[in-house]
Amino acid sequence: MKILSILLLSFLISTFTFAQDITGQWNGALKVQGTQLRLVFNVKKTDTGFSSTMDSPDQGAFGIPVTSTSFEDGTLKISITNANIKYEGTLGDDNVIIGVFTQAGQSFPMNLSREEIEKVVSKRPQEPQKPFPYRSENVIFDNKQAEILLAGTLTLPEQDGIYPAVVLISGSGPQNRDEELMGHKPFLVLSDYLTRNGIAVLRFDDRGTAASTGDFSAATSVDFATDVASAVQYLQSRPDIYKSKIGLVGHSEGGIIAPMVAGDSDDIDFIVLLAGTGIRGDKLLLAQQTLIGEAAGMSPNQLEENEMISRKAFEIMVKDQSDEELENGIKAYMTQVFRNIPVENVPGGMTEEEFVAAQVTQLTSPWMLYFIKYDPAPALEKVSCPVLAINGEKDLQVPPKENLEAIKAALAKGGNTNVTTVELAGLNHLFQEANTGAPSEYAEIEQTFSPKALEVITNWIKEQVN
């Protein structure tokens, strides 16, 4: 009788599991550094099992292909290989999946349910609210060279007239026209302030992001520069824009792209570099890694070990070699690195194969390879128009003194004497008033853009166009 009971129980469990319906929409939310990122998995039944896609509505990304989807014994497993994403969770009696989301070795608890999750609205007192005291127009322009369409917003003062204008250039990573990150919309705040002060502003979604077409993952800073040049051409085609008073305002990587465009064009009247870089990419990332590590409380030994690992990886990356040689070199080195990591310190419990694959994917991407090797100095030397370069004193991603000095030196070498550099006390990489400058603070700070920084930028631009 005991054996029969066990068999019956097993049968009932397997029958219940078989009856569980995993198809349809499953909603979850990641909580990272104080912000919420909603994710949606759309699961379908196929002849051989299951397939699915992923949506990230807060990033404007929908229908992201999933590599593999399985559901066995009540456990859902999803993998997106090219993004190093894995999700594994167990479906309970309450129709909630309890699970863990992992990307590139970092794991976050994330449960899924059938109920749609409302977007959490952070307190951002600086975000402008409609109705605006100016005109706001959604626009689309093309990059003929790349054969893509770029979508953006052009804001102009309320009165009819001809106005000076700027193009805003976002930082690294796929950004929408508001440069939305960590619950903040820096470009929305900046464009609002500039437009209220008589300056037209064009901000646009990065290629392959939100409403713009194209492939972001295959692009480098050079490709993004052609997008910016296309934005300038669009402004020149409008009768309400002063053709001789068009400038560029680039943040972070945008501060690399602006000099690329300005140095090769007579159509740029001035540029503003917000936390722009003046040193080669590998040197920048090493400095950034150390400063952020120190802020996170890492020991001197940990910092030294991390620097050594990164430095050797960068040495492999900057060699003149074929794609195959590069991949093999990174694979061999990262295999060695993994085998020297204590078991308890392996990120996210990754296997050796998973760890190595994640590192190879990241370090051999077109953008990373270009950025590591890129020295901004030659492009800066070609810039002849007025330049404003500003950094926050507490910027841990682009150290202010080293980069401002390098920018100024490169411009001077090229003969440009119309240069203003400013280091703003107490501000971080996003130009927020910060305590430490650590990226972990970005989302927690209510302020999106320091009024002092907004004033410095706007007053300087007005001096150039008046």
Secondary structure, 3 states (H helix, E strand, C coil): CHHHHHHHHHHHHHHHHHHCCCCEEEEEEEEECCEEEEEEEEEEECCCCEEEEEEEHHHCEEEEECCEEEEECCEEEEEEHHHCEEEEEEECCCCCEEEEEEECCEEEECCEECCCCCCCCCCCCCCCCCCCCEEEEEEEEEECCCCEEEEEEEEEECCCCCEEEEEEECCCCCCCCCCCECCECHHHHHHHHHHHCCCEEEEECCCCCCCCCCCHHHCCHHHHHHHHHHHHHHHHCCCCEEEEEEEEEEECCHHHHHHHHHHCCCCCCEEEEECCCCCCHHHHHHHHHHHHHHHCCCCHHHHHHHHHHHHHHHHHHCCCCCHHHHHHHHHHHHHHHHHCCCHHHCHHHCCHHHHHHHHHHHHCCHHHHHHHHCCCHHHHHCCCCCEEEEEECCCCCCCHHHHHHHHHHHHHHCCCCCEEEEEECCECCCCCECCCCCHHHCCCCCCCCCHHHHHHHHHHHHHHHC
